[in-house]
Amino acid sequence: MRSAAWLPLLVALLVAFPSASAADYRIDSTRSHAEFSVRLLWVRQIGGRFTHIEGDVTLNPLRDTAVVEATVDVHSVAMSSARLRRWVLDPEFFDARRFPTIRFLSVPLPVRALDQGGPLPGWLTLRGVTRPVQFRLEPASCTLRQDTVCRIEVRGQIRRSDYGMNAHRTAVSDTVDLGMLITLGAAAH
């Protein structure tokens, strides 16, 4: 059972981060998006943009760490054509009817990484499958303070077959490039 391998890591995350109930920063869903691209027929890149992301960044001042949690609404995907959009929402790809969200939960990372950039390890849940992933935070040049807005950029790759997207493997690449541009604002307490 593959999903059992990440369970001890999730338990360790919850123990190491006891104050995860109150977010310090919220993702501004009106100024944030996620995007993906794949190679079609090994010649052309096609991609889409998810226009609705929600989530939080929760700080642990005792450990000087932060946890990033983001949820993407699969139905918010925008594509270059209505036909492509319907195709990626179908069961052979995102299966949006059964799995309407994509979720990312980071491990506790140093707060300075939100400003300086660096690795962003965590777990990605897509199509009901949760797997460990390693994304990258780009340098953001922002300092988290209650009166500021911070914009962070996340980049990475996954293999779609790891999440049960096995259709059209001869026409669509297995490697998927992912990105998120996230605007954070102080959460109202």
C-alpha positions as CSV (number, residue, x, y, z in Angstrom):
1,M,0.0,0.0,0.0
2,R,1.8,3.1,-1.3
3,S,-0.1,5.7,0.7
4,A,0.9,4.2,4.0
5,A,4.6,5.3,3.4
6,W,3.8,9.0,3.9
7,L,1.6,8.5,7.0
8,P,4.5,8.6,9.5
9,L,5.7,11.8,7.9
10,L,2.3,13.4,8.2
11,V,2.0,12.4,11.9
12,A,5.5,13.9,12.5
13,L,4.4,17.1,10.8
14,L,1.3,17.4,13.0
15,V,3.3,16.9,16.1
16,A,6.1,19.3,15.1
17,F,3.6,22.0,14.2
18,P,1.0,22.2,17.0
19,S,-0.4,25.7,16.2
20,A,-1.7,24.8,12.7
21,S,-5.2,25.8,13.4
22,A,-4.8,29.6,13.1
23,A,-3.4,30.9,9.9
24,D,-1.1,33.9,9.9
25,Y,-1.4,34.7,6.2
26,R,-4.1,33.9,3.7
27,I,-3.7,33.3,0.0
28,D,-5.5,36.1,-1.9
29,S,-7.5,34.0,-4.4
30,T,-8.2,37.1,-6.5
31,R,-4.4,37.7,-7.1
32,S,-3.1,34.1,-7.2
33,H,-3.1,31.3,-9.7
34,A,-1.6,27.9,-10.5
35,E,-0.5,26.7,-13.9
36,F,0.5,23.5,-15.6
37,S,2.0,22.5,-19.0
38,V,2.7,19.3,-20.8
39,R,4.2,18.5,-24.1
40,L,1.7,17.3,-26.7
41,L,2.9,15.0,-29.5
42,W,6.4,15.7,-28.3
43,V,6.4,18.9,-30.3
44,R,4.1,21.5,-28.7
45,Q,3.6,22.7,-25.2
46,I,0.0,23.1,-24.0
47,G,-1.0,24.4,-20.7
48,G,-3.7,25.7,-18.5
49,R,-4.2,28.0,-15.6
50,F,-6.2,27.4,-12.4
51,T,-7.7,30.8,-11.4
52,H,-8.9,29.9,-7.9
53,I,-6.5,28.9,-5.1
54,E,-7.3,29.1,-1.4
55,G,-5.0,28.5,1.5
56,D,-2.9,29.7,4.3
57,V,0.6,30.1,5.6
58,T,0.9,29.4,9.3
59,L,4.0,30.5,11.3
60,N,5.5,28.8,14.2
61,P,7.5,31.5,15.9
62,L,9.1,29.1,18.4
63,R,10.8,27.2,15.6
64,D,10.9,30.0,13.1
65,T,9.1,27.8,10.6
66,A,6.1,28.1,8.3
67,V,3.7,25.6,6.8
68,V,2.1,26.4,3.4
69,E,-1.3,24.9,2.6
70,A,-3.0,25.5,-0.8
71,T,-6.1,24.1,-2.3
72,V,-6.8,24.5,-6.1
73,D,-10.3,24.4,-7.5
74,V,-9.9,22.1,-10.6
75,H,-13.1,23.5,-12.2
76,S,-11.4,26.9,-12.3
77,V,-9.0,25.7,-15.1
78,A,-8.8,28.0,-18.1
79,M,-7.4,26.6,-21.4
80,S,-6.8,28.0,-24.9
81,S,-9.9,26.2,-26.1
82,A,-13.2,24.9,-24.6
83,R,-12.5,21.5,-26.2
84,L,-9.1,21.2,-24.4
85,R,-10.7,22.3,-21.1
86,R,-13.4,19.6,-21.4
87,W,-10.7,17.1,-22.2
88,V,-8.5,17.8,-19.1
89,L,-11.6,17.8,-16.8
90,D,-12.6,14.4,-18.0
91,P,-11.9,11.2,-16.0
92,E,-8.8,10.3,-18.0
93,F,-7.0,13.4,-16.7
94,F,-8.1,15.5,-13.7
95,D,-11.5,13.7,-13.3
96,A,-12.9,16.9,-11.9
97,R,-16.3,15.4,-11.1
98,R,-14.8,12.9,-8.6
99,F,-11.8,15.0,-7.5
100,P,-12.7,18.7,-7.6
101,T,-9.6,19.9,-5.7
102,I,-5.9,19.6,-5.8
103,R,-4.2,20.1,-2.4
104,F,-0.6,20.9,-1.4
105,L,0.7,20.8,2.2
106,S,4.3,21.7,2.9
107,V,6.5,20.3,5.6
108,P,7.6,23.0,8.1
109,L,10.2,25.1,6.3
110,P,12.4,28.0,7.5
111,V,10.5,31.3,7.3
112,R,13.4,32.8,5.5
113,A,12.7,30.5,2.6
114,L,9.5,32.4,1.8
115,D,11.8,35.4,1.2
116,Q,15.1,33.9,0.0
117,G,13.7,30.9,-1.9
118,G,14.8,27.3,-1.7
119,P,13.3,23.8,-1.6
120,L,9.6,23.4,-0.8
121,P,9.0,19.8,0.2
122,G,5.5,18.5,1.0
123,W,2.6,16.4,-0.1
124,L,0.5,16.8,-3.2
125,T,-3.0,15.3,-3.4
126,L,-4.3,14.9,-6.9
127,R,-7.1,12.6,-8.1
128,G,-7.3,11.2,-4.5
129,V,-3.6,10.1,-4.5
130,T,-1.2,11.8,-2.0
131,R,2.5,11.7,-2.8
132,P,5.6,13.4,-1.5
133,V,6.8,16.2,-3.8
134,Q,9.7,18.6,-3.9
135,F,8.9,22.0,-5.4
136,R,11.1,25.1,-5.4
137,L,10.4,28.5,-4.0
138,E,11.8,31.3,-6.1
139,P,13.4,34.3,-4.2
140,A,10.5,36.7,-3.4
141,S,12.2,39.7,-1.7
142,C,9.4,40.1,0.8
143,T,9.4,40.1,4.5
144,L,6.4,38.7,6.3
145,R,4.9,41.4,8.5
146,Q,1.3,41.8,9.4
147,D,1.0,45.0,7.3
148,T,2.6,43.7,4.1
149,V,1.5,41.8,1.1
150,C,3.9,39.1,-0.1
151,R,4.0,37.4,-3.5
152,I,5.7,34.1,-3.8
153,E,6.4,31.9,-6.8
154,V,6.6,28.1,-6.7
155,R,7.9,25.8,-9.5
156,G,8.2,22.1,-9.9
157,Q,7.5,19.0,-11.9
158,I,5.4,15.8,-11.3
159,R,4.8,12.7,-13.3
160,R,1.1,12.5,-14.2
161,S,1.2,8.7,-14.1
162,D,2.1,8.9,-10.4
163,Y,-1.5,10.2,-9.9
164,G,-3.3,7.7,-12.1
165,M,-3.3,9.9,-15.3
166,N,-2.2,7.2,-17.7
167,A,-4.3,8.1,-20.7
168,H,-2.7,9.1,-24.0
169,R,0.9,8.3,-23.0
170,T,2.0,8.2,-26.6
171,A,0.6,11.7,-27.3
172,V,1.0,13.6,-24.0
173,S,4.2,13.7,-22.0
174,D,4.3,12.1,-18.5
175,T,6.2,15.1,-17.1
176,V,4.0,18.0,-16.0
177,D,5.5,21.4,-15.3
178,L,3.7,23.1,-12.4
179,G,3.8,26.7,-11.1
180,M,2.0,28.8,-8.6
181,L,2.1,32.5,-8.2
182,I,0.6,33.2,-4.8
183,T,-0.1,36.6,-3.2
184,L,-0.3,36.4,0.6
185,G,-1.9,38.9,2.9
186,A,-2.2,39.0,6.7
187,A,-5.1,36.8,7.9
188,A,-7.8,38.5,9.9
189,H,-7.8,37.3,13.6
